[in-house]
Amino acid sequence: MTPSRSRRPPGRAPRTARSTAAALLAVLLTVLSAGSTPASVSSTPAAAERVAAGGAGGGTSSWSVRPAGPADRTAFVMDSTPGVVVRDAVRVSNLSEAPISFQVYGSDAYNTPRDGALAYRQAGEAQTGLGGWLTLRTNALVIPPRRAADIPFTLSVPADAAPGSHVGGIVALNNAVEQAGEASGVDVGIQRAIAVRIQLTVAGPFTPGLAVRSVRVRHHAAGTPFGGARATLTYTVVNTGNAALRPTVSPDVRGLFGWRHKHFPDRTLPLLLPGQKADITADWPDAPGLDYLTASVHVTAPGLPGTSTESSRVVVSWPTIGAVAGVLAVLAVALDRLRRRRPGGTRCIAGGKS
């Protein structure tokens, strides 16, 4: 079966770090797509990865990875039924003036919890999804300068594959280690990699779904009376269906009487895979010091009805409340003294009969 033409640029892959006896090796996995713009940073516990446009590296170590065949294919987008074997090829191009040695492997895609960035598993990790269904004709090769190699591969869809979206990629890791200086007394090296995304849709019931959970306003009052407060809005977007989606979120915060305090700009998240989530944090530097706030987050995706979740809380600035209480106390004392001194107040008259 031949996959359909690409409709989206590839995603991204994670940078990882490992220790050796003499040095710390930070592995930077950079996912690239021709003609796309740089995407945001995602992270793993060890390190981070960045998605950029074009090829990776520069000077003597520049290369690219994309589907073999027509130039307009920037990702593999496939449709299949369970039990089918799909055949295609990936092209790895050496754009530099020196030979490059590569490790090439299939990888599962996943969303990093923070911001939902699309990432790929390392070669040494267990590939339990689409990455494990891939078999490349070779996993190691050296490409001469200014040359390209097409690597055929098969994608064996299991007979019991769940219907819906399955996303992974083919990663080309440069075996060369670039020295990146020293950190904490340890020499640091970087390896770079590029991945091209594979998005497979397995035939069957298609049930897209999104949900917003854990909406919360975290309030940080100023340390001085009537000072400006800071706040952060946090929430989690979850893909509850079996289709990969690009959600768009629209957060909003209103006060006690429905007054809109803050409307955060609409934000389109990275491709969110089935069962995956994205934890989002939005800064609010000019939050009110005292109010009853209701935060609402609306999420939608193309072809999917929107859904919203909200939560409410009282926000308090204790320095402001203390200052107001002090002013009220002074006013109360002043009014009481004024009342006692008014003419015509109650008088006590002493003496006998006239």
C-alpha angles and dihedrals in degrees: 000000000000118000120236121252119283117269099177138040118251122271127231142271134221129259113226137189132216135179128236129185092263106025149012113251115205110197112208113200108195118187115205139186127187112250097008127119124244113277131211127281122267126187149208125202090268105042145322142263134214129209115219140170127263120359133342131254126007142239108010097005110049124134145146139216126205141137114293117248128035115032093233091069105097097159139016110255111180141174121202146156122236115279096026125129113221120200128201141130138243123215121219113191126196105213095177135087095247134060117266127207115216140192109208123193145154117255140190116239123223140167118252110232094236108075093339096262114179111247139170131228122249124255092254095052124094111266104211099164135038091332089064092051092060124096118183123199088234134011098193131045144148116226119203120231116290091004134115134211127207112212115197117217140179127220109204108199109207118241089238096046111145116245118254135044124350116180131190139127149220112251126202110199119194107228092209117101116219116209111236102180129259133311124187091346094307126111111242125211131185131213119194129211140176128209131196115208125241115199114187125185113201114207118251140078109349112210113169117188142165134190137184117218140173097025107183140163114215109201126203111187122206118260092233130062115272091003120146115269128221125218141175127211113214128185141151126234114204129193101222097175137063099257127089108240141183103223124204116208128201113191123193135177124200134183135232097290097036095271110154108237098174139006111189116211115265110263130202112211127214119270104298114211126217111281092010129116141204122215108210129195123189122188121228109190098176102048120153118261095222129022147101103262129199115195118198128185120194119195130188141157134200110291093006127104114244125250132197138203127189141183134188137211142163114248118205136190105202094193089055093046090049091051093048091047090051092051091048091050092052091048091050092053092046093050092048092053091046091052092052092052098050117118114251092037122143114297131188116221119201127197144074134271119315 
